[in-house]
Every structure is written in structure tokens, then in C-alpha cells.
Amino acid sequence: MLYRLVLGVLFVVAVALTLNERWQEQRAHELADLASQPSGSGGQPPPAALATPVRGSAASRPVVPFAQHRVRVRLEVELLQAPEPMARPVEPISKVPPGILVQAVDERNGWYLVDTNLNRGWAPTEAFDEP
């Protein structure tokens, strides 16, 4: 009887954590969309959280270096040898299908250097989702 109660509580906690994670992801995507919109679009002023200048200890923080992390491929991408659209594709396999988790090793000017465990190549950051 007690183990059923414990299992029920654990199930409720798991559901609550999953919903919280989804809510946070949705909120992060909405904030990213707001930040990427041009300031004059639609005649609306930027949100207050984005318009306030950085003050105090936040202003003196150094830029955080890129940390390797896993990303999910959102749409099929072709891995390139350099972080530019006209670069040659990597050999022997350059196409990465959507839904695959890859390791983002470096980031440069809106491009990720990703490692698929088969090869490495550059692709635009907008082709990936942060899990």
C-alpha cells in the first residue's frame, strides 16, 4: 500500500518536472524570438527586460567562452568545411538528418562546428535546437 502511494507521488513529480521543462523551453524560445526581432518592427517598443541597460556587476562580467554541448538537428543540414555558405561540403558524408543529437564543438559568427561521431563540419546555428 505504501509503495503505491510512493509510486503515485513519484509519477506526479515526474509529470510536474516535465511540464516545467517544456514551459521553460517555450519561454526561452519566445524570449529569443523577441530579442531577434528588429527594434522598429510593428511599431512596438522592445520589452522592458530587453531595453534596460546592464548595470552593476552584470556589466563588468567577462564574455563567457563557448562551452561544448549537445544540440539536436532541426532540419537536414549539409556540413561544410568552413563557417561560410560557399564552403565545400565535408567528405565522405556531409548530410545530417533531422532529429539527430550532435556535439557542438565551437561557435563562430552564427555557425556551429559540430561533431557527429562520423565527421566534423560547420552548419548554421539556426539549423539546431538546444535540448
Contacts in CASP RR format, 6 or more apart in sequence:
PFRMAT RR
TARGET T0000
AUTHOR 0000-0000-0000
METHOD contacts of the structure
MODEL  1
MLYRLVLGVLFVVAVALTLNERWQEQRAHELADLASQPSGSGGQPPPAAL
ATPVRGSAASRPVVPFAQHRVRVRLEVELLQAPEPMARPVEPISKVPPGI
LVQAVDERNGWYLVDTNLNRGWAPTEAFDEP
34 46 0 8 1.000
34 47 0 8 1.000
34 50 0 8 1.000
35 50 0 8 1.000
39 46 0 8 1.000
45 51 0 8 1.000
66 106 0 8 1.000
66 107 0 8 1.000
68 103 0 8 1.000
68 104 0 8 1.000
68 105 0 8 1.000
68 106 0 8 1.000
69 103 0 8 1.000
69 104 0 8 1.000
69 130 0 8 1.000
70 101 0 8 1.000
70 102 0 8 1.000
70 103 0 8 1.000
70 104 0 8 1.000
70 131 0 8 1.000
71 101 0 8 1.000
71 102 0 8 1.000
71 103 0 8 1.000
71 104 0 8 1.000
71 112 0 8 1.000
71 114 0 8 1.000
71 128 0 8 1.000
71 129 0 8 1.000
71 130 0 8 1.000
71 131 0 8 1.000
72 99 0 8 1.000
72 100 0 8 1.000
72 101 0 8 1.000
72 102 0 8 1.000
72 128 0 8 1.000
72 129 0 8 1.000
72 130 0 8 1.000
72 131 0 8 1.000
73 96 0 8 1.000
73 97 0 8 1.000
73 98 0 8 1.000
73 99 0 8 1.000
73 100 0 8 1.000
73 101 0 8 1.000
73 102 0 8 1.000
73 127 0 8 1.000
73 128 0 8 1.000
74 98 0 8 1.000
74 99 0 8 1.000
74 126 0 8 1.000
74 127 0 8 1.000
74 128 0 8 1.000
74 129 0 8 1.000
75 98 0 8 1.000
75 127 0 8 1.000
76 95 0 8 1.000
76 96 0 8 1.000
76 97 0 8 1.000
76 98 0 8 1.000
77 95 0 8 1.000
77 96 0 8 1.000
77 123 0 8 1.000
77 124 0 8 1.000
77 127 0 8 1.000
78 89 0 8 1.000
78 94 0 8 1.000
78 95 0 8 1.000
78 96 0 8 1.000
78 123 0 8 1.000
79 89 0 8 1.000
79 90 0 8 1.000
79 94 0 8 1.000
79 95 0 8 1.000
79 96 0 8 1.000
79 114 0 8 1.000
79 116 0 8 1.000
79 119 0 8 1.000
79 120 0 8 1.000
79 121 0 8 1.000
79 122 0 8 1.000
79 123 0 8 1.000
80 87 0 8 1.000
80 88 0 8 1.000
80 89 0 8 1.000
80 90 0 8 1.000
80 94 0 8 1.000
80 121 0 8 1.000
80 122 0 8 1.000
80 123 0 8 1.000
81 87 0 8 1.000
81 88 0 8 1.000
81 89 0 8 1.000
81 90 0 8 1.000
81 121 0 8 1.000
81 122 0 8 1.000
82 88 0 8 1.000
82 122 0 8 1.000
83 108 0 8 1.000
83 109 0 8 1.000
83 110 0 8 1.000
83 111 0 8 1.000
83 113 0 8 1.000
83 122 0 8 1.000
84 111 0 8 1.000
84 122 0 8 1.000
87 122 0 8 1.000
90 119 0 8 1.000
90 120 0 8 1.000
90 121 0 8 1.000
91 119 0 8 1.000
92 119 0 8 1.000
93 118 0 8 1.000
93 119 0 8 1.000
94 119 0 8 1.000
96 102 0 8 1.000
96 114 0 8 1.000
96 116 0 8 1.000
96 123 0 8 1.000
100 116 0 8 1.000
101 131 0 8 1.000
102 114 0 8 1.000
102 115 0 8 1.000
102 116 0 8 1.000
102 128 0 8 1.000
103 114 0 8 1.000
103 115 0 8 1.000
103 116 0 8 1.000
104 112 0 8 1.000
104 113 0 8 1.000
104 114 0 8 1.000
104 128 0 8 1.000
105 112 0 8 1.000
105 113 0 8 1.000
105 114 0 8 1.000
105 115 0 8 1.000
105 120 0 8 1.000
106 112 0 8 1.000
106 113 0 8 1.000
107 113 0 8 1.000
107 125 0 8 1.000
108 122 0 8 1.000
110 124 0 8 1.000
110 125 0 8 1.000
111 122 0 8 1.000
111 123 0 8 1.000
111 124 0 8 1.000
111 125 0 8 1.000
112 122 0 8 1.000
112 123 0 8 1.000
112 124 0 8 1.000
112 125 0 8 1.000
112 128 0 8 1.000
113 120 0 8 1.000
113 121 0 8 1.000
113 122 0 8 1.000
114 120 0 8 1.000
114 121 0 8 1.000
114 122 0 8 1.000
114 123 0 8 1.000
114 128 0 8 1.000
115 121 0 8 1.000
END
